[in-house]
Amino acid sequence: MKNKILNAALIVIVVAVLAVFACYVRVGATADQVVVLRTSGMTCGSCVKKITDALQSQKGVAAAEVDLESGLVVAGYDSKQTAPDQLAQAVRKSGFQSQVAQVITPQQFKSVVGRDVGGKAAPGGCCGQRGCGGAQ
């Protein structure tokens, strides 16, 4: 009888702990749209992190990338959970000027860049396998 009570108590504790952890797990969003934001005021890696964190904290954002040199911010997002203007507003709230430049599909992004949003850059550096200027 004592073992049954102990086992039942352990099960209740395990279920409670799992329930608490479930509250903290963010369900991964699936990107069905990609927004390109023209953003100004970025000067360093700390700015990049601040913007990336601001976007990734938004509901529905699957991936975010910041290109410091070009001033472009790219975010893959679930259009049922957020909108491009909301993402630009999140960047503005983090202290930077930002506006929507373009909204494209993940497939269009991949055809232009050669990888998925949030994926690793193509081998061969910034310009891919062809090198800068398209030289072979």
Secondary structure, 3 states (H helix, E strand, C coil): CHHHHHHHHHHHHHHHHHHHHHHHCCCCCCCCEEEEEEEECCCCHHHHHHHHHHHHCCCCEEEEEEECCCCEEEEEECCCCCCHHHHHHHHHHCCCEEEEEEEECHHHHHHHHCCCCCCCCCCCCCCHHHCHHHCC
